[in-house]
């Protein structure tokens, strides 16, 4: 699969591919990619940093211009991107489970291989553009930060993988997945696929809230706007936005 209208801008080094793409987005078309193998100030969700050893991993941002996804449906973009990355990695990883940790981290078994940061620009009730920033661990063997559970593709397949190869595969998959659902507006099917790919999507698991409360619960639903519903062992269901609850590893 090759996306004919995709364009890739590769930078030797940059602070943040998301910031660079945001600064130049007005000059770029849908499916433009900014990539670097040396991102010096990578950003994660809610201001977290992202560790990436130079020339070992993928750090890139992708510009998407939705045609039919309105502002209140913006979580569908996160779902499409997450699904595409899982599908790409599953073609390479056969002996481990690849899944989506709510809302959009990509896990291999119980370890994080990919982080996603999506920044939407709204125009009234519509999404004018989405900048999708992705950090994907490929060939990094050792991690120095205090991130609790990083993993790389090399840990799963015991071999280095050319970065350009994975970059092209994953960007093609994201663009084709996004364009398919944006054009067909089959958002119910997209959401069902997302739910089926969830990490710890079955059974009861340990969770905690920011005040330190810990409890056992199972995922009972993720709403189309991304709100998570957890049902505890007593049958009581509570809803949570991002950062309002954490899975205990």
C-alpha positions, -999 to 999 in steps of 0.1 A, spaced: 0 0 0 13 34 -9 -5 67 -4 1 88 -36 -5 122 -20 15 117 11 46 139 15 73 135 41 95 163 54 125 148 72 145 170 96 179 161 109 169 174 143 140 193 158 127 202 192 92 189 185 77 176 153 42 187 165 54 223 171 72 224 137 42 211 119 18 235 137 40 264 126 40 254 90 6 237 87 -10 266 66 15 258 39 10 220 39 -17 197 26 -36 168 42 -13 138 48 19 158 52 44 142 76 72 158 95 97 132 107 130 133 126 153 107 142 165 133 168 137 150 186 151 170 215 120 182 232 93 156 225 60 162 242 36 136 255 1 140 269 -5 168 294 30 181 292 48 148 298 81 143 280 89 115 256 123 97 258 138 88 224 174 78 218 186 96 186 185 75 154 168 45 172 131 54 171 104 71 151 93 106 161 69 121 136 38 142 132 11 139 106 -13 166 94 -49 155 89 -77 176 76 -111 160 84 -139 165 60 -168 149 79 -156 147 115 -170 175 136 -157 188 169 -178 167 192 -166 136 173 -129 143 176 -122 111 196 -128 92 164 -95 106 151 -77 91 181 -95 58 175 -85 57 138 -49 65 145 -46 40 174 -62 12 153 -39 19 124 -8 17 146 -19 -16 162 -26 -31 128 8 -21 116 26 -35 146 6 -68 146 21 -75 111 56 -75 127 48 -89 162 33 -123 163 43 -136 197 30 -108 219 -3 -90 223 -5 -56 208 -34 -34 221 -47 1 229 -44 13 264 -72 38 269 -73 64 256 -46 60 230 -13 45 242 -1 15 223 9 -15 244 28 -47 238 16 -70 265 19 -48 296 46 -24 282 43 9 263 57 9 228 40 41 214 27 74 226 3 96 207 -4 133 211 -33 148 190 -38 185 188 -70 196 171 -76 231 158 -113 239 157 -133 263 135 -167 267 150 -183 232 153 -158 218 128 -122 204 131 -100 225 108 -70 203 112 -55 176 134 -18 173 141 -10 138 152 23 134 170 36 99 174 66 85 193 72 48 184 100 28 199 118 7 173 155 -1 180 162 14 214 175 -12 238 178 7 270 157 35 286 171 60 311 140 79 321 116 70 349 90 58 325 76 27 342 73 2 314 88 11 280 94 -15 253 108 -14 217 101 -34 186 136 -48 189 127 -64 222 98 -82 206 115 -95 174 152 -96 184 163 -77 153 168 -41 142 142 -27 118 149 1 92 132 32 105 122 44 70 104 11 64 82 14 95 77 51 90 62 45 56 41 15 67 26 32 97 19 66 80 3 48 50 -19 27 74 -29 58 94 -38 78 63 -58 50 47 -76 42 79 -85 78 86 -95 86 50 -117 55 49 -137 63 80 -138 100 73 -152 94 38 -177 66 47 -186 80 81 -189 45 95 -180 57 129 -199 30 148 -178 3 131 -146 23 139 -157 25 176 -164 -12 178 -130 -20 164 -114 3 189 -132 -14 218 -121 -48 206 -85 -37 207 -85 -24 242 -57 -34 266 -73 -52 296 -106 -51 278 -119 -81 296 -119 -91 333 -113 -71 365 -81 -51 371 -66 -27 396 -72 10 391 -64 41 411 -76 77 412 -55 108 418 -64 110 455 -49 75 460 -81 54 461 -75 20 446 -102 -4 434 -109 -34 412 -130 -28 381 -136 -39 345 -141 -17 314 -178 -16 307 -177 10 280 -158 38 262 -182 65 250 -177 80 215 -163 111 232 -136 90 249 -151 89 284 -143 56 301 -168 37 321 -156 13 348 -177 -12 367 -164 -23 401 -168 -57 418 -200 -44 435 -216 -36 402 -213 2 405 -203 20 373 -183 53 373 -172 74 344 -137 90 340 -121 115 317 -84 112 308 -61 115 338 -90 110 362 -81 73 366 -50 52 361 -45 15 356 -21 -1 381 6 -21 364 
